[in-house]
């Protein structure tokens, strides 16, 4: 269940209870919190998805109350101050309840996007998870092949071309490739319609010959023999099957994302900004949602987290510090990717990057922080 800690206008504890994330539990919450016509500020700790149904219910039933989310770094710092390093639901509840009295300006309004924006956000996050999984599987497959069959992948012009994939699916046993002969390999690889089949076939066959000879000389060790490569083939096929299933899902999800993007942003102005491509535009629209929810450009920059940290004391002031940890990580990644492309083609961003690197002696990441900030302002 959820733990609730209530404070009155003088920040004194006035109630404490728990409730379940059910209709009965929410009705209990209403009776305890909205008694006597009170209009409270409700602070959520936005971890996981459990807070969303509660926020939706309260926004619909009590639109006059203020729903805010506390930044996790702020909550952790205040918790350490109040209760040293102890962490429990009770301590977290007290900490959250004190946030409006201690640092109200750092509380973010709970943004509940319309259903289509919410769906777009969920789908873009799902696509990102799928793409990470695909990268992990590619790295694993590459590591296995490079480890047991060194030099084989380099025989292909593109290590993940259709021709290379077909070979990984069916011909990873070098002993079998050599025994069947070069003409059989030529026929097999030429069946994949793409240029350079015979040239690649020659390189692949040479690589298999060297590998077969190497393992023939190493048979006495007893660890690897011809049957081992048949089992290795099965392992690679399993990884390829899962990877290609995920690739198909990425295409399917991307199609739905584009449909939602076109419906929500028919003018497609985002993609006219240098550096912002098909997918980064979709991410920006999904994560930002309604831009009018930000008071001004400074509020948007603070939300993204693309602002330098501050360290000031008496007569000293730290400059050129790393960016804050605030802001959606997916937004920052998209800004970095778009900014790294934009600085190569956009004169203003190119000059900004050059100035930070050459005149101010910043590192690449520090200079990219300035580029990201300017690109965010354009969005």
N, C-alpha and C positions, 0 to 999 in steps of 0.2 A: 503494500500500500504506500500512499504518499504521506509524508509528515508535514504538518502545517504549524508554523509558529506565528502568532499574531502580536503586533506591538501597537500601542495606542499613539496618539499624536505627540506624546512626550518620550516615545521610544521605550516605554515600559511594557513588559510582557503582560498581555491581557487574556490570552487563550492559547491552548495547545491541544491538538488532536491529530488523528490520522483518518484517512478515508481511502476507499478502493476506487479504481478507475472504472466504475460502473455507474449506471443511472442513479441507483440508490445512493452510492457514495457521493456523487456530485450534488444530489439534493441535500445530503447532510452538510456538504461544504457550503452550499448556499445559505442554509439556515444559520450556520455558525458565523459566517463571515459578513453576510449582508443583513444582519439583524439591525433593527432600528433605523433603516434607511441609510446605512453607512455606504460611502463610495470609496472603497479601499484602492490602494495600489498593490497589485499582486505581482510578486517577483518570482520568475521561474528560473530553475537551473536547466538550461537547454541541452541536456545529455540524452541521447537516444531519441525515441519517438513518443515516449509516454506522456510528455507535456502537451503534445499537439491536440489530442481529443479534448483535454481539459480547456485549453485556450479557445478552441472553436466553440465549445459549449458556453463558456463565459462571455465571449464576444457576442454571441447571438442573444443570450439571455440578459446580459448586463453591459450593453454597449457604452455606458457612461463610465465604467471603471477602467482604470489604466492597467494594461498588461505589459510588463517589461521583462526583458531577459538580462541577466547579469553576466558580465564577461567572466569566464572561468578563471583567468589569471587574477582578476580583482578579488573574486571570492576566495581563492586559495590564499592570497596575501592577507586578507582580513581574517580568515579562519586561523591562520598561524598566529596572528596578533591576539585574537580572543582566547583561543584554547591551545596555544602552542602548536604541536603537530598532531594533536588528536583529530580523528576524522570519524564522524558518525552521522546518521541521519538527523539526530537532534542538534548537533553542532552546526551542521550545514543549514538546517532550518533557521536557527538563530542568526547565522551569518547572513543569509539571504534577506531576512526580515530587516536587518540593520542597514542594508545597502542604500535605501532611499534617504536615510538620514546622514550617511557618511559621504557618499559619492553619487548623488542623484544624476549628475550630468553624464556619468559614464554608463548609465542604464539605457539599453536600446529598446525602443518600442518593439513589441512582438509583432512582426509582420506576418499576416496570414494571407497569402496570395490567393487570387481567384483559382478555381479548380484547374483551369487549363495551364496556368503558369506553374501551379504545383505539380501537375503531371509532367510538364516539360522539365522541371527541375529534377524530379525523380528519374526520368528517362536519361537525362544527361549524366547523372551520377551512376546509373546502371551501366551506361556505355563505358564510362571511365573505368569501372571495376572490371568489365569484360576485357577492355584493352590492356589493363594491367595484367590480368590473368594470361592473356595471349602472349604478352611479352615474357612473362615468367616461363611459359611452356616453350617458347622459342629458345630462350636461354638454356633451359634444361636439355632440349633436344640437341642444340648446338654443342653443349658441354659434353654430352654422351658421345656424339659422333666425333668431336675433336679429340676426346680422350682415347677412344678405342680404335678410331679410324683416322688418325692424323693425316691431314693433307687432302682428304677426300672432298670436303666441302669447297675448298679453294679451286677444285677442278671445274666447278660451275661458275659461269660469269656472274650469276645472281644466285646466292646461296638459298634463296627462298622462291625461286622461279617455279613455274608449273613443272618444268622438266626435273628440277632438283627434287621437288616434293614427290613426284611419281617414283623417282629412284629411291628416296627414303622409305616410301611405302612398301617397296617390293624387292629391292636389290642390295640390301646392306651387307650381305654375306660375300666378302671378297673371294672366297674359295669358289663359290657358285658362279660368280661373274667370270672368273678366269676359266673355269671348267667349261662353261657354255660357249666361250669364245667371243672375239671382238665383233664379229658380224651379228651375233645375237644381240649384243648390247647396242650396236648401231640401229638395228631394227626397232628395238625397244624404245630408245630415246627419240628416234625420228618420228615415232607415232605421236609425239607431242608437237603440235604444229607451232614451231617457233624457229627463228633463224639460229644458225650456229650449232645445229644438233651434232653433225659429224665431228666438228672441232672439239666440242665438249666431250663427246663419246670417246675420242682418242685420249684426252687428258684423264677422264674417269677410269678408262681401262688401264692406263699406265699406273695410276694410283692404286688400283685394285691389285695389279700384279705385284707391286712393291709391298703392299700390305700382306698379301697371301704369302709371299716369300719370307717376310719378317716373322709372321706367326708360325709358319712351317718350321723355321729354325728355332722358335721358342716353345715348341710343343712339349719338350721334355719337362718344362716347369709345371705342366699339368693344370694350369689355371684357365687357359683359354684354348679352345679347339673349335672345330667347325660347327659343332652343335650349339656352342655358346652363342654364336652369331645369329642362329635361328631364334633363340630366346631373346636376344637383344633386339632383333627385328620386331618381335611381338611387343616389346616394351615401347619401342619408338612408334609403332602403329597405334598403340593405345593413346600416347601423347598427341599424335597427329590428329587422330579422330576427335579427341576432345577439343583441340585447338581449332580445327576447322569448323566444328559445331559452334564454338564461340565466335569465330569470324562471321559465320552466317547470321548469328544473333545480332552482332554489331551492325550488319547491313540492314537487318529487319528493324532494329530499334532506331537506327539513323534515319530510315525512311519515315517513321512516325514522328521523330523529332523535327524533321524538315517540314512535315505537314503542319505541326503545331506552330513552328516558327513563322511560316508563311501566313498562317491565320492571324497570329498575334502581332506580327510586324510586317504587314504587306508592303510597306514602302521600302523595306530592306536597306535603310540608311546605314546600319552598322557595318555592312560589308563594303561600303564606299570609303571607310577609314583605312588608310594604308596599314598593312600588317594584320588586319582582322580578316580571317578567312571564313570558310563555310562553317566549320565546327566551333571556332572560337566565338563567332557571332551568336551561335545557338547557346553556348555556355553563358555569355554575358546576359542575354535576354532572360535565360532561365534563373540565374542567380540574382540579378538585380530586380527583376520584376517591374514594378511601377516606379520609375525614377522620381516621381513627384513626392514620394514618401521621405525624401531627403530635404532638409531645410535649405541647404546651399551646397556649393562645391566642397567646402571644407568638411561638412558633415559626411558627404559621400567618400571623400578621401580617408577620413577617420574610420569609416565603416570598412573600406577595403583593406585598411592596415598598411597601405602604401605611403606611409609617412615615416620620417626618421624618428627614432627614439630621442628623448631629451635627458640631459644630465647637467643640472645647473645648481651651483652652490656658491653663495656669496659672490666673489669676484671671478669665479671660474665658470665656464660654460663649455660642455662637451659638444662638438660638432662632428658631422660625418659618421654618426652612429648607425648601427644596423637598424633595419625597419622593425616596427613593432610586430608583435605576434598576433595582433588583432586581425580580424577579417577572415572571410571564408577562404580556405586553402585552395579550393578549386578556382576561385576568382583570381587569386594571385598567380597560380600556374598559367591560367589563360592570358593574363596580362603580361607575364614574362615571355611566353611564346610569341604573342602578337608583337610585343615591344622589340624582341630580338630580330624579328623580320622587318618591322617598320623602320628601325634605325638604319637599315641598309638602303632604303629607298626614299624615305621622307627627309628632305633637306634639313628641316627644323630639328627633328629628332636626331639626325646624324650629327649635326653641329653640337647639340646638347651632349650627346654621348662623347664626342671628341673633346669638348671642353672639360667634362668631368674627368676623363681619363688623362688627358695631356696637361691641361692647365692646372687642375686641382689635384692631380696625382691619385685619383680614386681607383679602386679595383674594378674589375668588370662587373661584379655583382652590385657594387655601390653605384656605378654609373647607370646600370640597368634599373636601379631603384628610381633614379630621376626620370628615366625614359618612361617607366611604368606609370609614374605619377602624372606626367604630361599626357600620356595616352589615355589614362583614366579620365582626365578632364575633358578630353574630346568625346569620350563615350557619353 
